[in-house]
Amino acid sequence: MRLGLIEGDGIGPEVVRATRAVVDEALAAVGAVSVDWIRLPMGQHAIAEFGNPLPEQTLAALDELDAWILGPHDNAAYPPEHRIAPGGAVRKRFGLYANIRPARAFAGIKASAPDIDLVIVRENSEGFYADRNMFAGSGEFRPTPDVAMAVGLITRQACERIAHEAFRLAAARRKRVTIVHKANVLPMTMGLFRDVCYDVAHAYPGVEVDDEHVDAVAAHLVRAARDYDVVVTENLFGDILSDLAGELSGSLGIAASLNCSATKAMAQAVHGAAPTLAGHNRANPAALQLSAAMLLHWLGIRDNNRALSSAGERIERAVAGAFAAGIATADLGGLASTSEFTEQVCARVHRR
């Protein structure tokens, strides 16, 4: 199996290396096919070598791959002429329209919402994100020096496909979907999103569905996160709410994420590059390891390969087991280094 491996910036090389080790161990534990890792440049190192944070040779190589792991990037530190967000550019190039972001509390990790167990299904290709909502040019512009404007894009096709993702996921969980919108002040765009999601709900009669305004959901997550199962929403709202849910579950350091279409998928942790931690063996690799577990599970479902799904499940249990045993990195109040935490997870993936 060929998987892309993109280290990125800051702590990226450390957490990507730790994730690769865990994936290799999990696949070996279930007797699955081994991985031919395809290392590809992105970020500061790519700027230094190729003059571009996301070189064309990286994109061309991804054209030939179905799945890859993407490390964090620090585009704010790139030179002004290269200040693109590589993750967003990759999502747009390969049509990774679904961003699946689970948030759950783990035993051994202090959480503001200890009973949280939900998934936010974020539409990944439209909304107010200026880097991906136009065919050419930017969706954000300034007609005069004192006026800035942004275009929000909502289409029926994108709403339908993200709604199907959410309802399929809910059917395998607790069978409830909450549609999140702001149709009271954006009746055309957010109203279309809400209404199309309700239309799709008819195809899933076993799944309960309701809808809420995004501001109300933010308050309710803090007060009673346990009430939510699967939340489906547009791009900007999904980005904000998933960060909130990640913190409620304990930390963004454990917030996993999968970007996918029907044919390609990318594991990418929610957190950033944390450049001040780079090179100190202190970074928390759990979020990317859990993201890789989601990637294996996605491949297992797509290819009807139970071994790949089992490998993903082993990684999830191993990370949870390490946390429950009191093993965590400093950001979670633990004493383990990046490599020590990874060694503990690798050992646990072999346990039945």
N, C-alpha and C positions, 0 to 999 in steps of 0.2 A: 504494500500500500504506500502510495506517494503522498506525503503531506508537506505543505509549505511551512517554513519556520522563519519568522521575521522578528528580529530581536528589538528593534526600535531604539529609544533613547533612555537616558537615566538608568533606572533599575531594570529596564527591559531585558538586557542580556542575562541578568541574574535570575529573574523570575521565569523567563523563557527557558533557560537551561534547566531550572528546577522542574518545570512542567514537562519538558521532554523526558526527563528521567522517570517521572511518575507514569507517563503514558507508556513508555517502553516496558516498565515493570508490570503494569496492568495488562498489557497485551500478552506478555510472556506468561502471566499467571493464568490466563484463560486459554492459552494455546492458540491464540489468534495469529494472523500473519504479522510479521514484523514491519516496521516502517522504514521506508527510504525517505529520510528527511532532506528536503530541498531548501537550503539556506539562501535567503534573499535579502538584499540590502534595503534599508529604509531609514530615514532620519538624518541625524547629524553626520554619521559615517558616510551615508550615501551622498550628502552634499559635498563632503570633502573629496570623495572619490569620483563622483559623476556630475557634480554641480546641480543636483536635483534631489530633494528629499524622497521622492517616489520615482525612481528611474524607470524608463520605458522597459528595460530588460526585466525588472521585477514584475511589472504588469503583464508582460508577454509570458513570463513563466507561470504566473497565476492563471492565465488563460488555459493552460494545459493541466491545471490541478482542480480537483473538486472541493478541497478543504485545506485550511491552513490555520496556523496560530499566529496572531498578531500581538506583538509586545506594545507597550504604551509609547506614545510619542510626545514630544515637547515642542510643538510647533510655535509656541509663543517665543521661544528662544532662537528660532531660525532667522536668518537674514530677511529683511523686509520683502525682498523679491521672491523669497521661497516660503512665505508664511502660509502655506496651505495646510489643512488638516489631513494627513495621509489616510487616516481611518475613514473619514467621510468620502474622500476621493475613491477609495477602494469600494466602499458600499455602493456608490453611484455607478462606477464602472461595471460592476458585476451584478447589479440589480438585487442587492441583498436587502429586500424590502421589509423583512421582519427582524426586529430586535427583541429577543426573548430574554427577560431579566428576572430571574427568581429572587426572592428575598425570604430567607427562613432563619430562625434562631437556632443556634447550636448549643448543645449541652457543653458547659465549660467556658462559654463566652458570654460575658455580661451584655444583655440586650435591653434597650429601652422598651421593646415590645416582645417579651419572651415567648409569646404564643403566635408570633407572626409566621405565616407559611402561605405565601402568595406568589403569583407570577404576573409581572407587567409585560404585556404584549404591545410593543411600541411600533407604530408605522414608521418606517425608516427612510422613506424616499421623497416625502413631500413636506407639507406644512410650511412653517416660516423659515426653514433652513436654507439660506441663500446659496449654499454651495451645491444643492442638489434639486432645486425645484424649478429650474429653467433648462431648456434645451441648450441655449447658448447664453453666455453672460451670467450676471449675478441677479438674484432676486432681491437684492438690497442696493439702493442707489440714492444719490443726493442731487436733486434737480437744481438746488442752489446751495451755497455754502452753509446756510442756516436751516436747511430742511433735509431730513433723512426719511426715506420711505422703505417699506418692505412689502413684498408680495407673498401672500399665503396661498398655497396651492392644495386643493383637495379634489380628488377625482373619484368617481364611482368605482372604477376598476381597482384602485389602490385600497379603497375602503373595503371592498368585497374580499380581496385576498387576505388582508390582515384580519378581518373578522373571521374568516374560515380558520386561520391559524389559531385564533383565540378559542373558538368553539371546539375545535378538535382537541386542543390541549385540555380544556375544561372537562370534556367528556371522559378523559382519562384520569381526572383528579376528583374534585368535590362537586363538579357539575353546576358551577355557577359562574356567570360572566357579568361584569359590571362595565358598561360603556361610559367612558369619561369624556366630557366635552365642555364647551362653553356656549351652547346654542342660544342662551338668553341674550347675549350681546353680539354674537357672531352667527346669526340665524341661517345664513346661506351656507357658509363653509362648515361650521361645526354642526349645523342642522343636517347637512348632507351626510356627514360622517355618522352621526347618531342614527339617522333614518336607515342608511344602508346596512349598518350593523344589525338593526332590528329586522330588516328584510332577510339577512343571512340566518338569523336565529331560527327562522321557520324550518330550516333544514336540520335542526338539532333539537327535536322536541323533548329530549331527555335532559336538556340543559336549561336551568333557570337563568333569566336575564333581567337586568334592570339598568338604569342609567343615573348618573349623578354629575353635577357640575364639578369642575376640577378643583375649585377652591374648597368646596365641601369635602371632597375626597382627601385633600391635604389635611384638613382638620380631623376627619374621621380616622385616617391612618394613625395619627398620633394617639387618638383616644381609644380606638378599638380596631387595630389592624387585623385581629383574628377574624373579623367579619368578612374579609375579602378572600376570594379564591383566585380568579383570573380577572385582571383588569386590562381592557383593550382601549387604546387611546392614540391620538395623533402624535407626531414627532416631538414637538417641543414639550407638551405636557408629559409625555412618556419619559423624556430625559429627566425632567425635574422630579417627577414622582418616584422614579426608580432610585434616584440618589437619596431621596427621603426614606424610602423603604429600606435601602441598604444600610443607612445609619441606624434606623430603628431596629434592625436585626443584629446590630453589633458594631459594624464598621464597613466602610467601602472596601476595606482590605479583604473582605470575604464576599464581595458582590460580584457574582459571575454574570456572563453575558454571551449570547450567541447571536450572530448576524447571519441570516440565511435567506435563500430563495428556495425554489423547488429543487434546484440542481447543485448549488454551491453553498458552502457555509464557512464562517470565520469565527474562531474563538477569540474573544477580546475582553479582558477584564474591564470593569467600569472605571477603575481608578486611573490616575495619571502616572507620569514618569518619575515623580519624586526625586529630582536630580540631586538634592542634598544627601540622599541616602545611597546614591550610586557608589558601588565599589566597596561598601562596608560590610557586606554579608548580613545586613539587617532587614532587608526588604521582606515583606510578607508575600509569598508566592501562592497563597491559598486561592485567591480569586481567579487567577489564571488557570490553576490546576482544576478548579471546579468548572471553569469555562471549557477546558479541554474535555472534561467528562461529558459535558453537554454535547460537544462536537462528536465524540465517539457514539453517543446515544443517537444523535441525528443520523450519522452514517449507518448505524445498525438498523434503524427503521427504514431508511431509504433503500438499503441493499438487502433487507430481510436477513440480516446477519446477527444472530443472537449473541455471538461471541463478542462483537464490538460493543453492543449494548451492555453486556455483562462487564466488560472492561470499564466502561464509563461508570456503572453502578459501583464497582469496586473502588474507584477513585473517590467517589462521593462518600462511601462508607469509611474509607481510610482517613480522609480529611476530618470527617466528623469524629472518628475514633480518636484521632490525635488530639483534637480539641477537648473531647470528654476526659482524656487522660491528663489534662492540664498542660499540654504541649502547645505553645503558641509563640509567635514572635512578639517583639517589644510593643508594637502598636496595639496589640490586644492584651497587653499586661503580662506577657510571658517572657521567658528568658532564652528561648531558642533562637538560633541564627537561621538564616535562610537555608543553609545546607543541612543543619540539624533537623529542622522541621521537615524538610524533604526526605531525609533518611528515614524519619519516623513514618511518614506517609508511605514511602516505598515498602517498608517492612510490613505495613498493615494491608497493602493490597493483596498480599499472598495468603492472608488469613481467610478462611471460609466463613 
